[in-house]
Amino acid sequence: MTIALRRAELADRDTIQRFHRALYLEHRSALMPDGLEILYAYRDFENVLREDVDAMLRSPGTTIFVAHRDERLLGYVTGMVEHDPRRVLSRKGVLGDWYVEPDARGLGVGRKLVDALFAHFRTLGCSVVETMTWPFNTGTRKAMAKLGFDEVQIVYRQSLSEDL
């Protein structure tokens, strides 16, 4: 079984949209502790997901790699570069979304996607990669540690509305 990678194309939009939805609705819902949903909520999340995918596919600053076997897409990873000349490590690759279909997990698909994105970042002069995840996403936190990432920041959020 050969797994290949390529840059995403506009024709991949529907599948990437499905992956994006699975990542941000199904996966998040399975992990998120009760009561936190409102702190991450959007008014029309389906539209937000659609807009996000369209923006990523059209942005020259965003890179999307997809993994496929034959014609079937198995997963995707997104990334972009940020530049801050004030920093010692001034060019930073930002790993955005990373998703692999459940039946393709454990086959090295995710690692291939991340390796391809890291190689791309290196060609763009990046010397560091950053990503983030929810604090309750222990699976991703373990995966990031396995890939050599260090946790460097925790973000806190609290609602000020008494109605929530």
C-alpha positions as CSV (number, residue, x, y, z in Angstrom):
1,M,0.0,0.0,0.0
2,T,1.6,3.2,-1.2
3,I,0.7,6.5,0.4
4,A,1.5,9.6,-1.7
5,L,1.5,13.3,-0.9
6,R,0.7,16.3,-3.0
7,R,-0.4,19.9,-2.6
8,A,-4.1,20.4,-2.3
9,E,-6.1,21.7,-5.2
10,L,-9.4,23.5,-5.5
11,A,-10.9,20.2,-6.7
12,D,-10.1,18.7,-3.2
13,R,-12.4,21.3,-1.6
14,D,-15.3,19.0,-0.6
15,T,-13.1,16.3,0.9
16,I,-11.0,18.9,2.8
17,Q,-14.3,20.5,4.0
18,R,-15.3,17.1,5.3
19,F,-12.0,16.6,7.1
20,H,-12.2,20.1,8.5
21,R,-15.7,19.5,9.8
22,A,-14.6,16.2,11.4
23,L,-11.7,17.9,13.1
24,Y,-13.5,20.9,14.4
25,L,-17.0,19.4,15.2
26,E,-16.8,15.7,15.6
27,H,-13.3,15.3,17.1
28,R,-13.6,18.4,19.3
29,S,-17.0,17.4,20.5
30,A,-15.7,14.0,21.5
31,L,-12.9,15.5,23.5
32,M,-14.3,18.8,25.0
33,P,-15.4,18.7,28.6
34,D,-19.0,19.7,29.2
35,G,-19.6,23.4,29.6
36,L,-16.7,24.6,27.5
37,E,-18.5,24.5,24.1
38,I,-19.8,28.1,24.4
39,L,-16.2,29.4,24.9
40,Y,-15.4,28.1,21.4
41,A,-18.8,28.6,19.7
42,Y,-19.5,30.4,16.4
43,R,-23.0,31.6,15.3
44,D,-23.0,29.6,12.0
45,F,-20.2,27.2,12.4
46,E,-20.9,25.3,9.1
47,N,-20.5,28.6,7.2
48,V,-17.3,29.4,9.2
49,L,-15.9,26.0,8.3
50,R,-16.7,26.5,4.6
51,E,-15.2,30.0,4.7
52,D,-12.0,28.7,6.4
53,V,-11.5,26.0,3.8
54,D,-12.1,28.3,0.9
55,A,-9.7,30.9,2.3
56,M,-7.0,28.3,2.9
57,L,-7.3,26.9,-0.6
58,R,-7.1,30.3,-2.2
59,S,-4.5,31.9,0.0
60,P,-1.0,32.0,-1.5
61,G,0.4,32.1,2.1
62,T,-1.2,28.9,3.2
63,T,0.1,25.5,2.2
64,I,-2.1,22.4,2.3
65,F,-0.7,18.9,1.7
66,V,-3.0,16.0,1.3
67,A,-2.2,12.3,1.6
68,H,-3.8,9.9,-0.8
69,R,-3.8,6.2,-1.7
70,D,-4.9,5.7,-5.3
71,E,-7.7,8.4,-5.7
72,R,-8.8,8.5,-2.0
73,L,-7.7,11.3,0.2
74,L,-6.6,10.1,3.6
75,G,-5.8,13.3,5.4
76,Y,-4.5,16.8,5.3
77,V,-2.2,19.2,7.0
78,T,-2.1,23.0,6.7
79,G,0.6,25.5,7.4
80,M,1.7,29.1,6.9
81,V,4.8,31.2,7.6
82,E,5.0,34.1,10.0
83,H,7.9,36.5,10.0
84,D,8.9,38.7,12.9
85,P,12.4,40.3,12.3
86,R,12.6,41.3,16.0
87,R,12.9,37.6,17.0
88,V,16.2,35.6,17.0
89,L,14.2,32.8,15.2
90,S,12.5,35.2,12.9
91,R,10.8,32.9,10.4
92,K,8.3,30.6,12.0
93,G,6.3,27.8,10.4
94,V,2.8,27.5,11.9
95,L,1.3,24.0,11.7
96,G,-2.4,24.7,11.5
97,D,-4.8,21.8,10.9
98,W,-3.8,18.2,10.9
99,Y,-6.3,15.4,10.3
100,V,-6.1,11.8,9.2
101,E,-9.1,9.6,8.5
102,P,-9.7,7.1,11.4
103,D,-9.2,4.0,9.2
104,A,-5.9,5.4,8.0
105,R,-4.4,6.2,11.4
106,G,-1.4,4.2,12.5
107,L,-0.2,3.8,9.0
108,G,2.3,6.7,9.1
109,V,0.0,9.1,7.1
110,G,0.1,11.8,9.8
111,R,3.9,11.6,10.1
112,K,4.3,11.9,6.3
113,L,2.1,14.9,6.2
114,V,4.0,16.7,9.0
115,D,7.3,15.7,7.6
116,A,6.3,17.2,4.2
117,L,5.2,20.4,5.8
118,F,8.4,20.7,7.9
119,A,10.5,20.2,4.7
120,H,8.4,22.9,3.0
121,F,9.0,25.3,6.0
122,R,12.8,24.6,5.8
123,T,12.8,25.6,2.1
124,L,11.1,28.9,3.1
125,G,13.8,29.6,5.6
126,C,11.9,28.7,8.8
127,S,14.0,27.8,11.8
128,V,11.1,26.9,14.2
129,V,7.6,25.4,13.9
130,E,4.7,26.2,16.2
131,T,1.3,24.7,16.6
132,M,-1.4,24.6,19.2
133,T,-4.1,22.4,20.5
134,W,-6.8,22.3,23.1
135,P,-5.5,21.6,26.6
136,F,-8.0,18.7,26.9
137,N,-6.7,17.1,23.7
138,T,-4.3,14.6,25.3
139,G,-3.9,12.5,22.2
140,T,-2.6,15.4,20.2
141,R,-0.4,16.6,23.1
142,K,1.2,13.2,23.2
143,A,1.7,13.2,19.4
144,M,3.3,16.6,19.5
145,A,5.7,15.5,22.2
146,K,6.6,12.4,20.2
147,L,7.3,14.7,17.2
148,G,9.7,16.7,19.4
149,F,7.5,19.7,20.3
150,D,7.7,21.4,23.7
151,E,4.7,23.0,25.3
152,V,5.5,26.7,25.8
153,Q,2.2,28.4,26.5
154,I,-1.3,27.8,27.9
155,V,-4.2,30.1,27.1
156,Y,-7.0,30.7,29.6
157,R,-10.5,31.7,28.7
158,Q,-13.5,32.7,30.9
159,S,-16.9,33.9,30.0
160,L,-18.0,37.2,31.6
161,S,-21.7,36.6,30.7
162,E,-23.9,35.5,33.6
163,D,-26.3,33.9,31.0
164,L,-23.8,31.1,30.1
